[in-house]
Amino acid sequence: MTRKQRFDFVIAWFSEHAPDAETELIFDNPFQLLVSVILSAQCTDKRVNMTTPAFFAHFPGPGPLAKAHFDEVFPFIRSISYPNNKTKHLIGMANMLVKDFKGEVPLTVDELIKLPGVGRKTANVITSVIDHQPNMAVDTHVFRVSARIGLTVGAKTPLAAEKQLVQLIPTELIHKAHHWLILHGRYICVARNPKCEVCGLRPCCKYFQRLKPKAQSLKPIQ
């Protein structure tokens, strides 16, 4: 199977079985999504979603957050990983939104990455989720899954993986493909002991092919 054929299989399978894939973060507007994605770094979406309701009730927008002190913000996110750094990032992000962007979340990658706590992955998430821009956010799940299946070859960095993925995914599907891969990595193609027995991508997966002959005993997924 060529790489192009592998991409075609993956896209067709997810289009049929996960046509409405979307982020699991709960948000009502771009500001809330931005805060949630910053908090989600090295933390689960479930934990973030447990934390943000109280946070947003107290800091409903960048204005109130920009005026807050460290000791006001920290208690709301203390259960999140790296709360000290993230508290500083959130306050700094809110200040820059107010000062440089009139309190609005910018929707270009170049502008977003200027904000404290926002790297390329976060910027790609914001622009693809909010505006359906063709930007591929590569986190640990996407990086692992795309390499295992064989969608990426020899990619040593998230940026290298991103560049390979966007080459062969139709532009109009890139914003959705991120969710396909991240959710697949979160629930099926997990880091340890991937659940190949319930995976519908087995026919095109390089990792699964290397499991032979043991893999032959698994029945096809319909």
MDAnalysis code that builds the backbone (N, CA, C; Angstrom):
import MDAnalysis as mda
import numpy as np

u = mda.Universe.empty(666, n_residues=222, atom_resindex=np.repeat(np.arange(222), 3), trajectory=True)
u.add_TopologyAttr("name", ["N", "CA", "C"] * 222)
u.add_TopologyAttr("resid", np.arange(1, 223))
u.add_TopologyAttr("resname", ["MET", "THR", "ARG", "LYS", "GLN", "ARG", "PHE", "ASP", "PHE", "VAL", "ILE", "ALA", "TRP", "PHE", "SER", "GLU", "HIS", "ALA", "PRO", "ASP", "ALA", "GLU", "THR", "GLU", "LEU", "ILE", "PHE", "ASP", "ASN", "PRO", "PHE", "GLN", "LEU", "LEU", "VAL", "SER", "VAL", "ILE", "LEU", "SER", "ALA", "GLN", "CYS", "THR", "ASP", "LYS", "ARG", "VAL", "ASN", "MET", "THR", "THR", "PRO", "ALA", "PHE", "PHE", "ALA", "HIS", "PHE", "PRO", "GLY", "PRO", "GLY", "PRO", "LEU", "ALA", "LYS", "ALA", "HIS", "PHE", "ASP", "GLU", "VAL", "PHE", "PRO", "PHE", "ILE", "ARG", "SER", "ILE", "SER", "TYR", "PRO", "ASN", "ASN", "LYS", "THR", "LYS", "HIS", "LEU", "ILE", "GLY", "MET", "ALA", "ASN", "MET", "LEU", "VAL", "LYS", "ASP", "PHE", "LYS", "GLY", "GLU", "VAL", "PRO", "LEU", "THR", "VAL", "ASP", "GLU", "LEU", "ILE", "LYS", "LEU", "PRO", "GLY", "VAL", "GLY", "ARG", "LYS", "THR", "ALA", "ASN", "VAL", "ILE", "THR", "SER", "VAL", "ILE", "ASP", "HIS", "GLN", "PRO", "ASN", "MET", "ALA", "VAL", "ASP", "THR", "HIS", "VAL", "PHE", "ARG", "VAL", "SER", "ALA", "ARG", "ILE", "GLY", "LEU", "THR", "VAL", "GLY", "ALA", "LYS", "THR", "PRO", "LEU", "ALA", "ALA", "GLU", "LYS", "GLN", "LEU", "VAL", "GLN", "LEU", "ILE", "PRO", "THR", "GLU", "LEU", "ILE", "HIS", "LYS", "ALA", "HIS", "HIS", "TRP", "LEU", "ILE", "LEU", "HIS", "GLY", "ARG", "TYR", "ILE", "CYS", "VAL", "ALA", "ARG", "ASN", "PRO", "LYS", "CYS", "GLU", "VAL", "CYS", "GLY", "LEU", "ARG", "PRO", "CYS", "CYS", "LYS", "TYR", "PHE", "GLN", "ARG", "LEU", "LYS", "PRO", "LYS", "ALA", "GLN", "SER", "LEU", "LYS", "PRO", "ILE", "GLN"])
u.atoms.positions = np.array([
    [0.840, -1.194, 0.000],
    [0.000, 0.000, 0.000],
    [0.881, 1.252, 0.000],
    [0.625, 2.164, -0.931],
    [1.394, 3.403, -0.982],
    [0.937, 4.347, 0.135],
    [1.731, 5.380, 0.383],
    [1.339, 6.351, 1.404],
    [0.034, 7.043, 1.037],
    [-0.117, 7.363, -0.234],
    [-1.352, 8.003, -0.694],
    [-2.552, 7.090, -0.450],
    [-2.395, 5.804, -0.736],
    [-3.484, 4.855, -0.491],
    [-3.791, 4.740, 1.003],
    [-2.747, 4.815, 1.814],
    [-2.943, 4.749, 3.260],
    [-3.740, 5.964, 3.749],
    [-3.382, 7.128, 3.264],
    [-4.135, 8.334, 3.607],
    [-5.586, 8.207, 3.156],
    [-5.787, 7.723, 1.941],
    [-7.146, 7.589, 1.408],
    [-7.977, 6.653, 2.284],
    [-7.372, 5.559, 2.743],
    [-8.096, 4.608, 3.593],
    [-8.470, 5.267, 4.920],
    [-7.502, 5.928, 5.550],
    [-7.736, 6.562, 6.845],
    [-8.833, 7.617, 6.737],
    [-8.752, 8.458, 5.726],
    [-9.748, 9.523, 5.552],
    [-11.131, 8.939, 5.308],
    [-11.208, 7.905, 4.472],
    [-12.498, 7.285, 4.178],
    [-13.093, 6.634, 5.420],
    [-12.243, 5.967, 6.213],
    [-12.749, 5.270, 7.399],
    [-13.269, 6.270, 8.437],
    [-12.482, 7.298, 8.695],
    [-12.922, 8.280, 9.686],
    [-14.130, 9.078, 9.192],
    [-14.183, 9.364, 7.894],
    [-15.322, 10.096, 7.345],
    [-16.617, 9.333, 7.563],
    [-16.520, 8.005, 7.530],
    [-17.705, 7.180, 7.743],
    [-18.004, 6.970, 9.223],
    [-16.967, 6.732, 10.029],
    [-17.172, 6.334, 11.419],
    [-17.062, 7.476, 12.432],
    [-16.490, 8.598, 12.042],
    [-16.375, 9.733, 12.968],
    [-16.558, 11.049, 12.211],
    [-17.672, 11.188, 11.501],
    [-17.855, 12.377, 10.656],
    [-17.961, 13.679, 11.431],
    [-18.340, 13.602, 12.696],
    [-18.553, 14.812, 13.489],
    [-17.529, 14.978, 14.606],
    [-16.344, 14.424, 14.421],
    [-15.304, 14.517, 15.448],
    [-14.992, 15.977, 15.766],
    [-14.849, 16.270, 17.044],
    [-14.543, 17.630, 17.476],
    [-13.798, 17.594, 18.802],
    [-13.306, 18.744, 19.221],
    [-12.573, 18.820, 20.478],
    [-13.455, 18.412, 21.651],
    [-12.839, 17.824, 22.661],
    [-13.564, 17.449, 23.869],
    [-13.519, 18.556, 24.927],
    [-12.803, 19.613, 24.642],
    [-12.792, 20.764, 25.544],
    [-14.135, 21.487, 25.458],
    [-14.634, 21.936, 26.586],
    [-15.927, 22.622, 26.645],
    [-15.695, 24.130, 26.690],
    [-16.279, 24.847, 25.734],
    [-16.076, 26.294, 25.659],
    [-17.267, 26.944, 24.973],
    [-17.417, 28.237, 25.191],
    [-18.509, 28.993, 24.589],
    [-18.046, 30.067, 23.615],
    [-16.768, 30.393, 23.646],
    [-16.259, 31.455, 22.779],
    [-14.751, 31.284, 22.607],
    [-14.142, 32.039, 21.688],
    [-12.700, 31.885, 21.437],
    [-11.831, 32.099, 22.673],
    [-12.191, 33.060, 23.524],
    [-11.401, 33.287, 24.741],
    [-11.402, 32.052, 25.627],
    [-12.561, 31.450, 25.817],
    [-12.643, 30.255, 26.655],
    [-11.854, 29.098, 26.048],
    [-11.913, 28.953, 24.737],
    [-11.131, 27.887, 24.104],
    [-9.643, 28.143, 24.289],
    [-9.219, 29.381, 24.125],
    [-7.805, 29.715, 24.282],
    [-7.321, 29.383, 25.685],
    [-8.082, 29.762, 26.689],
    [-7.726, 29.440, 28.073],
    [-7.658, 27.927, 28.257],
    [-8.643, 27.220, 27.733],
    [-8.715, 25.769, 27.905],
    [-7.538, 25.066, 27.252],
    [-7.157, 25.507, 26.072],
    [-6.040, 24.861, 25.373],
    [-4.723, 25.137, 26.090],
    [-4.555, 26.344, 26.594],
    [-3.350, 26.645, 27.380],
    [-3.293, 25.740, 28.612],
    [-4.423, 25.567, 29.279],
    [-4.463, 24.711, 30.468],
    [-4.261, 23.241, 30.128],
    [-4.609, 22.841, 28.912],
    [-4.582, 21.418, 28.559],
    [-3.186, 20.875, 28.276],
    [-2.189, 21.748, 28.191],
    [-0.827, 21.278, 27.939],
    [-0.391, 20.315, 29.039],
    [-0.054, 19.087, 28.651],
    [0.365, 18.030, 29.579],
    [-0.680, 17.803, 30.674],
    [-1.937, 17.955, 30.308],
    [-3.035, 17.725, 31.232],
    [-4.211, 17.179, 30.426],
    [-5.085, 16.420, 31.047],
    [-6.197, 15.827, 30.317],
    [-7.317, 16.848, 30.097],
    [-8.045, 16.668, 29.004],
    [-9.196, 17.530, 28.741],
    [-10.239, 17.367, 29.843],
    [-10.365, 16.167, 30.373],
    [-11.336, 15.929, 31.442],
    [-11.036, 16.804, 32.650],
    [-9.786, 16.865, 33.046],
    [-9.406, 17.689, 34.187],
    [-9.627, 19.165, 33.880],
    [-9.286, 19.581, 32.670],
    [-9.495, 20.975, 32.285],
    [-10.979, 21.333, 32.367],
    [-11.827, 20.454, 31.835],
    [-13.268, 20.726, 31.841],
    [-13.845, 20.771, 33.256],
    [-13.209, 20.087, 34.187],
    [-13.646, 20.152, 35.584],
    [-13.244, 21.476, 36.230],
    [-12.201, 22.101, 35.690],
    [-11.614, 23.289, 36.293],
    [-12.189, 24.591, 35.741],
    [-12.485, 24.609, 34.444],
    [-12.807, 25.874, 33.790],
    [-14.144, 26.517, 34.163],
    [-15.201, 25.777, 34.520],
    [-16.458, 26.477, 34.848],
    [-16.294, 27.536, 35.935],
    [-15.630, 27.202, 37.026],
    [-15.419, 28.176, 38.097],
    [-14.498, 29.301, 37.631],
    [-13.503, 28.941, 36.822],
    [-12.568, 29.945, 36.304],
    [-13.307, 30.958, 35.445],
    [-14.132, 30.473, 34.518],
    [-14.835, 31.380, 33.613],
    [-15.917, 32.193, 34.326],
    [-16.474, 31.636, 35.385],
    [-17.456, 32.396, 36.160],
    [-16.790, 33.601, 36.817],
    [-15.539, 33.434, 37.207],
    [-14.804, 34.514, 37.879],
    [-14.088, 35.427, 36.886],
    [-13.610, 34.830, 35.779],
    [-12.896, 35.592, 34.753],
    [-13.584, 35.354, 33.404],
    [-14.701, 36.025, 33.151],
    [-15.486, 35.762, 31.935],
    [-14.860, 36.267, 30.643],
    [-13.839, 37.076, 30.747],
    [-13.186, 37.599, 29.557],
    [-11.789, 38.066, 29.865],
    [-11.052, 38.524, 28.853],
    [-9.665, 38.945, 29.069],
    [-9.536, 40.164, 29.974],
    [-10.552, 41.038, 29.995],
    [-10.476, 42.230, 30.840],
    [-10.311, 41.917, 32.311],
    [-11.233, 41.153, 32.896],
    [-11.091, 40.801, 34.314],
    [-9.831, 39.990, 34.607],
    [-9.448, 39.116, 33.676],
    [-8.260, 38.297, 33.897],
    [-6.996, 39.145, 33.851],
    [-6.971, 40.136, 32.961],
    [-5.796, 41.008, 32.848],
    [-5.570, 41.817, 34.115],
    [-6.637, 42.126, 34.831],
    [-6.537, 42.931, 36.060],
    [-6.224, 42.081, 37.296],
    [-6.269, 40.768, 37.137],
    [-6.118, 39.873, 38.283],
    [-4.659, 39.720, 38.689],
    [-4.457, 39.420, 39.960],
    [-3.128, 39.123, 40.482],
    [-2.922, 37.608, 40.501],
    [-1.674, 37.216, 40.594],
    [-1.317, 35.802, 40.603],
    [-2.120, 35.037, 41.649],
    [-2.191, 35.578, 42.850],
    [-2.859, 34.881, 43.947],
    [-4.367, 34.766, 43.759],
    [-4.933, 35.558, 42.868],
    [-6.358, 35.441, 42.556],
    [-6.614, 34.310, 41.567],
    [-5.696, 34.139, 40.632],
    [-5.886, 33.169, 39.551],
    [-5.459, 31.767, 39.962],
    [-4.352, 31.668, 40.647],
    [-3.760, 30.370, 40.967],
    [-4.733, 29.381, 41.616],
    [-5.527, 29.782, 42.620],
    [-6.411, 28.800, 43.264],
    [-7.382, 28.118, 42.308],
    [-7.763, 28.802, 41.239],
    [-8.719, 28.217, 40.300],
    [-8.108, 27.100, 39.457],
    [-6.781, 27.132, 39.276],
    [-6.158, 26.135, 38.398],
    [-5.093, 25.308, 39.114],
    [-5.125, 25.307, 40.422],
    [-4.076, 24.617, 41.180],
    [-4.076, 23.108, 40.921],
    [-5.210, 22.541, 40.495],
    [-5.275, 21.104, 40.231],
    [-4.761, 20.741, 38.831],
    [-4.451, 21.747, 38.038],
    [-3.929, 21.544, 36.689],
    [-2.413, 21.378, 36.755],
    [-1.855, 20.639, 35.827],
    [-0.399, 20.496, 35.782],
    [0.274, 21.850, 35.538],
    [1.404, 22.052, 36.186],
    [2.206, 23.280, 36.069],
    [1.379, 24.542, 36.318],
    [0.677, 24.620, 37.449],
    [-0.211, 25.756, 37.693],
    [0.516, 27.096, 37.833],
    [1.752, 27.078, 38.336],
    [2.481, 28.339, 38.486],
    [2.743, 28.992, 37.135],
    [3.327, 28.236, 36.218],
    [3.624, 28.777, 34.892],
    [2.351, 29.156, 34.152],
    [1.331, 28.309, 34.263],
    [0.100, 28.576, 33.521],
    [-0.636, 29.791, 34.070],
    [-0.546, 30.018, 35.372],
    [-1.137, 31.227, 35.937],
    [-0.480, 32.469, 35.342],
    [0.840, 32.467, 35.275],
    [1.569, 33.591, 34.688],
    [1.215, 33.763, 33.209],
    [1.129, 32.635, 32.491],
    [0.802, 32.696, 31.061],
    [-0.588, 33.267, 30.832],
    [-1.550, 32.834, 31.631],
    [-2.927, 33.290, 31.444],
    [-3.057, 34.787, 31.688],
    [-2.438, 35.266, 32.737],
    [-2.498, 36.702, 33.028],
    [-1.791, 37.494, 31.932],
    [-0.624, 37.005, 31.526],
    [0.111, 37.681, 30.455],
    [-0.655, 37.654, 29.144],
    [-1.279, 36.517, 28.829],
    [-2.089, 36.400, 27.614],
    [-3.225, 37.403, 27.627],
    [-3.937, 37.497, 28.758],
    [-5.066, 38.417, 28.859],
    [-4.609, 39.871, 28.707],
    [-3.488, 40.201, 29.302],
    [-2.961, 41.560, 29.179],
    [-2.637, 41.901, 27.727],
    [-2.062, 40.955, 27.010],
    [-1.719, 41.228, 25.611],
    [-2.971, 41.319, 24.745],
    [-3.980, 40.492, 25.049],
    [-5.233, 40.591, 24.302],
    [-5.846, 41.977, 24.460],
    [-5.849, 42.469, 25.696],
    [-6.437, 43.780, 25.969],
    [-5.609, 44.894, 25.327],
    [-4.293, 44.801, 25.468],
    [-3.407, 45.864, 25.011],
    [-3.236, 45.893, 23.497],
    [-3.044, 44.714, 22.898],
    [-2.665, 44.660, 21.482],
    [-3.777, 44.218, 20.534],
    [-4.832, 43.591, 21.081],
    [-5.858, 43.038, 20.191],
    [-7.276, 43.471, 20.576],
    [-7.385, 44.564, 21.320],
    [-8.683, 45.130, 21.695],
    [-9.594, 44.115, 22.387],
    [-8.967, 43.182, 23.116],
    [-9.732, 42.206, 23.881],
    [-10.270, 41.050, 23.070],
    [-9.890, 40.971, 21.795],
    [-10.360, 39.887, 20.925],
    [-9.245, 38.880, 20.679],
    [-9.613, 37.614, 20.579],
    [-8.626, 36.577, 20.271],
    [-8.307, 36.631, 18.780],
    [-7.046, 36.865, 18.409],
    [-6.692, 36.908, 16.985],
    [-6.830, 35.517, 16.371],
    [-7.055, 35.466, 15.081],
    [-7.267, 34.184, 14.425],
    [-6.260, 33.924, 13.307],
    [-5.028, 34.334, 13.554],
    [-3.934, 33.916, 12.689],
    [-2.865, 33.281, 13.571],
    [-2.182, 32.298, 13.032],
    [-1.143, 31.607, 13.792],
    [-0.040, 32.577, 14.199],
    [0.363, 33.442, 13.288],
    [1.458, 34.369, 13.573],
    [1.132, 35.295, 14.740],
    [-0.115, 35.741, 14.836],
    [-0.503, 36.620, 15.938],
    [-0.664, 35.836, 17.234],
    [-1.253, 34.665, 17.143],
    [-1.510, 33.873, 18.344],
    [-0.229, 33.467, 19.057],
    [0.796, 33.106, 18.293],
    [2.019, 32.622, 18.939],
    [2.781, 33.737, 19.652],
    [2.351, 34.975, 19.493],
    [2.940, 36.076, 20.253],
    [2.439, 36.088, 21.694],
    [1.305, 35.422, 21.933],
    [0.694, 35.438, 23.259],
    [1.439, 34.511, 24.218],
    [1.628, 34.913, 25.473],
    [2.261, 34.032, 26.460],
    [1.497, 32.717, 26.588],
    [2.247, 31.622, 26.621],
    [1.640, 30.308, 26.781],
    [1.097, 29.707, 25.511],
    [1.279, 30.389, 24.381],
    [0.736, 29.900, 23.111],
    [1.875, 29.557, 22.155],
    [1.969, 28.270, 21.820],
    [2.925, 27.828, 20.821],
    [2.201, 27.493, 19.528],
    [2.904, 26.905, 18.601],
    [2.319, 26.605, 17.293],
    [1.158, 25.622, 17.412],
    [1.299, 24.608, 18.278],
    [0.223, 23.628, 18.422],
    [-1.057, 24.302, 18.907],
    [-0.939, 25.124, 19.944],
    [-2.110, 25.816, 20.475],
    [-2.721, 26.738, 19.429],
    [-1.879, 27.468, 18.710],
    [-2.376, 28.371, 17.666],
    [-3.104, 27.597, 16.575],
    [-2.589, 26.441, 16.218],
    [-3.247, 25.614, 15.209],
    [-4.600, 25.112, 15.699],
    [-4.672, 24.752, 16.979],
    [-5.948, 24.312, 17.535],
    [-6.978, 25.437, 17.462],
    [-6.610, 26.625, 17.913],
    [-7.540, 27.751, 17.958],
    [-8.056, 28.077, 16.560],
    [-7.161, 28.204, 15.595],
    [-7.571, 28.606, 14.251],
    [-8.368, 27.525, 13.538],
    [-8.048, 26.268, 13.805],
    [-8.775, 25.186, 13.124],
    [-10.145, 24.952, 13.745],
    [-10.232, 25.063, 15.079],
    [-11.514, 24.822, 15.750],
    [-12.470, 25.994, 15.545],
    [-11.983, 27.205, 15.749],
    [-12.846, 28.384, 15.674],
    [-13.178, 28.755, 14.232],
    [-12.171, 28.697, 13.372],
    [-12.314, 29.238, 12.011],
    [-12.182, 28.180, 10.915],
    [-12.023, 26.920, 11.306],
    [-11.859, 25.813, 10.348],
    [-10.736, 26.069, 9.345],
    [-9.701, 26.764, 9.813],
    [-8.541, 26.969, 8.951],
    [-7.801, 25.640, 8.785],
    [-7.134, 25.425, 7.655],
    [-6.449, 24.150, 7.384],
    [-5.120, 24.035, 8.123],
    [-5.182, 24.078, 9.446],
    [-3.986, 23.993, 10.280],
    [-4.032, 22.721, 11.113],
    [-2.956, 21.962, 11.080],
    [-2.888, 20.670, 11.763],
    [-2.099, 20.797, 13.063],
    [-2.794, 20.674, 14.177],
    [-2.133, 20.699, 15.481],
    [-1.592, 19.305, 15.789],
    [-0.304, 19.211, 16.021],
    [0.330, 17.916, 16.284],
    [0.740, 17.846, 17.752],
    [-0.033, 17.093, 18.534],
    [0.332, 16.833, 19.925],
    [0.930, 15.435, 20.008],
    [1.125, 14.926, 21.219],
    [1.760, 13.617, 21.367],
    [0.919, 12.501, 20.739],
    [-0.415, 12.613, 20.840],
    [-1.280, 11.595, 20.263],
    [-1.180, 11.593, 18.740],
    [-1.311, 12.752, 18.132],
    [-1.249, 12.859, 16.669],
    [0.119, 12.409, 16.170],
    [1.174, 12.810, 16.872],
    [2.539, 12.447, 16.475],
    [2.714, 10.931, 16.500],
    [2.232, 10.287, 17.572],
    [2.368, 8.841, 17.728],
    [1.520, 8.077, 16.716],
    [0.263, 8.443, 16.600],
    [-0.665, 7.714, 15.743],
    [-0.268, 7.823, 14.276],
    [0.064, 9.013, 13.832],
    [0.412, 9.198, 12.423],
    [1.675, 8.418, 12.060],
    [2.616, 8.316, 12.997],
    [3.829, 7.536, 12.740],
    [3.531, 6.037, 12.741],
    [2.722, 5.574, 13.681],
    [2.401, 4.148, 13.752],
    [1.678, 3.672, 12.498],
    [0.700, 4.436, 12.082],
    [-0.067, 4.036, 10.899],
    [0.810, 4.069, 9.658],
    [1.689, 5.049, 9.602],
    [2.530, 5.216, 8.425],
    [2.144, 6.425, 7.601],
    [1.358, 7.317, 8.205],
    [1.007, 8.556, 7.527],
    [2.206, 9.488, 7.469],
    [3.026, 9.448, 8.516],
    [4.281, 10.185, 8.507],
    [5.430, 9.189, 8.486],
    [6.521, 9.601, 7.882],
    [7.686, 8.723, 7.748],
    [8.934, 9.480, 8.173],
    [9.561, 9.036, 9.245],
    [10.817, 9.628, 9.682],
    [10.695, 11.022, 10.259],
    [9.492, 11.460, 10.604],
    [9.311, 12.797, 11.184],
    [9.853, 12.806, 12.607],
    [10.805, 13.670, 12.867],
    [11.450, 13.725, 14.179],
    [10.854, 14.776, 15.097],
    [10.083, 15.693, 14.548],
    [9.509, 16.773, 15.337],
    [8.033, 16.940, 14.980],
    [7.258, 17.568, 15.865],
    [5.859, 17.842, 15.541],
    [5.702, 18.667, 14.262],
    [6.583, 19.633, 14.051],
    [6.488, 20.457, 12.847],
    [6.715, 19.623, 11.593],
    [7.686, 18.710, 11.654],
    [7.939, 17.840, 10.503],
    [6.726, 16.952, 10.230],
    [6.110, 16.435, 11.292],
    [4.904, 15.613, 11.131],
    [3.771, 16.448, 10.546],
    [3.615, 17.664, 11.046],
    [2.569, 18.569, 10.549],
    [2.714, 18.782, 9.041],
    [3.916, 19.057, 8.596],
    [4.153, 19.325, 7.175],
    [3.826, 18.111, 6.312],
    [4.155, 16.911, 6.814],
    [3.841, 15.704, 6.045],
    [2.340, 15.452, 5.983],
    [1.654, 15.678, 7.093],
    [0.222, 15.392, 7.155],
    [-0.578, 16.316, 6.236],
    [-0.263, 17.597, 6.235],
    [-1.059, 18.530, 5.434],
    [-0.830, 18.358, 3.936],
    [0.237, 17.657, 3.567],
    [0.505, 17.433, 2.148],
    [-0.520, 16.498, 1.515],
    [-1.007, 15.516, 2.287],
    [-1.857, 14.485, 1.698],
    [-3.267, 14.424, 2.281],
    [-3.610, 15.361, 3.137],
    [-4.980, 15.464, 3.629],
    [-5.653, 16.606, 2.872],
    [-6.822, 16.367, 2.297],
    [-7.517, 17.456, 1.589],
    [-7.677, 18.675, 2.485],
    [-7.464, 19.846, 1.909],
    [-7.476, 21.083, 2.679],
    [-8.730, 21.235, 3.523],
    [-9.876, 20.885, 2.955],
    [-11.137, 21.088, 3.659],
    [-11.339, 20.124, 4.816],
    [-10.468, 19.114, 4.949],
    [-10.595, 18.133, 6.025],
    [-9.504, 18.252, 7.088],
    [-8.532, 19.109, 6.876],
    [-7.404, 19.188, 7.806],
    [-7.870, 19.551, 9.217],
    [-8.797, 20.490, 9.345],
    [-9.245, 20.906, 10.676],
    [-9.934, 19.766, 11.414],
    [-10.555, 18.845, 10.656],
    [-11.238, 17.713, 11.276],
    [-10.270, 16.546, 11.510],
    [-9.287, 16.397, 10.632],
    [-8.339, 15.283, 10.736],
    [-7.561, 15.329, 12.045],
    [-7.297, 16.522, 12.546],
    [-6.635, 16.643, 13.847],
    [-7.431, 15.905, 14.916],
    [-8.738, 16.097, 14.932],
    [-9.585, 15.451, 15.937],
    [-9.666, 13.948, 15.699],
    [-9.704, 13.532, 14.458],
    [-9.690, 12.089, 14.162],
    [-8.484, 11.426, 14.813],
    [-7.317, 12.007, 14.582],
    [-6.076, 11.378, 15.045],
    [-5.896, 11.490, 16.554],
    [-6.246, 12.635, 17.122],
    [-6.043, 12.797, 18.569],
    [-6.997, 11.901, 19.350],
    [-8.243, 11.782, 18.903],
    [-9.201, 10.932, 19.612],
    [-8.857, 9.457, 19.429],
    [-8.350, 9.115, 18.261],
    [-7.925, 7.731, 18.024],
    [-6.761, 7.373, 18.939],
    [-5.849, 8.326, 19.116],
    [-4.718, 8.089, 20.004],
    [-5.101, 8.085, 21.466],
    [-6.133, 8.813, 21.797],
    [-6.580, 8.905, 23.184],
    [-7.312, 7.639, 23.637],
    [-8.049, 7.010, 22.725],
    [-8.926, 5.910, 23.133],
    [-8.610, 4.554, 22.496],
    [-7.967, 4.532, 21.343],
    [-7.696, 3.261, 20.658],
    [-6.190, 3.011, 20.520],
    [-5.519, 3.883, 19.827],
    [-4.081, 3.712, 19.577],
    [-3.289, 4.354, 20.714],
    [-3.511, 3.838, 21.917],
    [-2.887, 4.392, 23.114],
    [-1.392, 4.084, 23.128],
    [-0.665, 4.820, 23.945],
    [0.793, 4.710, 23.935],
    [1.264, 3.299, 24.262],
    [0.696, 2.722, 25.325],
    [1.070, 1.363, 25.711],
    [-0.083, 0.422, 25.401],
    [0.238, -0.706, 24.817],
    [-0.762, -1.716, 24.489],
    [-1.924, -1.156, 23.673],
    [-1.642, -0.658, 22.469],
    [-2.717, -0.142, 21.626],
    [-3.776, -1.216, 21.372],
    [-5.027, -0.778, 21.258],
    [-6.161, -1.706, 21.171],
    [-6.425, -2.110, 19.718],
    [-5.465, -2.807, 19.143],
    [-5.565, -3.200, 17.741],
    [-6.784, -4.079, 17.477],
    [-7.218, -4.827, 18.497],
    [-8.331, -5.753, 18.303],
    [-9.636, -5.036, 17.994],
    [-9.737, -3.744, 18.301],
    [-10.968, -3.009, 18.010],
    [-10.722, -1.863, 17.026],
    [-9.580, -1.858, 16.383],
    [-9.207, -0.757, 15.498],
    [-9.607, -1.032, 14.057],
    [-10.335, -0.109, 13.472],
    [-10.759, -0.253, 12.084],
    [-9.708, 0.128, 11.074],
    [-8.558, 0.625, 11.541],
    [-7.503, 1.043, 10.624],
    [-6.465, -0.051, 10.388],
    [-6.725, -1.238, 10.900],
    [-5.751, -2.323, 10.782],
    [-5.327, -2.615, 9.346],
    [-6.225, -2.596, 8.371],
    [-5.812, -2.939, 7.011],
    [-4.742, -2.025, 6.424],
    [-4.610, -0.806, 6.958],
    [-3.633, 0.120, 6.383],
    [-2.506, 0.466, 7.349],
    [-2.500, -0.126, 8.531],
    [-1.579, 0.289, 9.593],
    [-0.250, -0.461, 9.548],
    [0.831, 0.271, 9.427],
    [2.158, -0.341, 9.401],
    [2.488, -1.029, 10.721],
    [2.102, -0.413, 11.821],
    [2.355, -0.998, 13.137],
    [1.675, -2.351, 13.245],
    [0.424, -2.437, 12.813],
    [-0.315, -3.695, 12.893],
    [0.324, -4.757, 12.015],
    [0.791, -4.368, 10.843],
    [1.421, -5.337, 9.940],
    [2.669, -5.953, 10.558],
    [3.347, -5.187, 11.412],
    [4.555, -5.705, 12.050],
    [4.232, -6.704, 13.164],
    [2.985, -6.776, 13.556],
    [2.581, -7.716, 14.601],
    [2.401, -9.137, 14.076],
    [2.413, -9.321, 12.800],
    [2.225, -10.647, 12.218],
    [3.277, -11.613, 12.760],
    [2.957, -12.947, 12.903],
    [1.692, -13.588, 12.510],
    [0.593, -13.494, 13.579],
    [0.929, -12.988, 14.770],
    [-0.062, -12.897, 15.832],
    [-1.281, -12.099, 15.372],
    [-1.045, -11.084, 14.565],
    [-2.144, -10.221, 14.127],
    [-3.158, -10.949, 13.281],
    [-2.758, -12.018, 12.644],
    [-3.673, -12.717, 11.749],
    [-4.869, -13.329, 12.471],
    [-4.768, -13.532, 13.761],
    [-5.853, -14.144, 14.513],
    [-6.978, -13.166, 14.819],
    [-6.748, -11.869, 14.598],
    [-7.764, -10.867, 14.873],
    [-8.734, -10.758, 13.714],
    [-10.011, -10.738, 14.010],
    [-11.035, -10.638, 12.986],
    [-11.119, -9.208, 12.440],
    [-11.485, -9.063, 11.169],
    [-11.620, -7.717, 10.589],
    [-12.682, -6.894, 11.323],
    [-12.461, -5.592, 11.391],
    [-13.447, -4.673, 11.960],
    [-14.390, -4.231, 10.851],
    [-15.680, -4.323, 11.094],
    [-16.667, -3.906, 10.109],
    [-16.901, -2.394, 10.196],
])
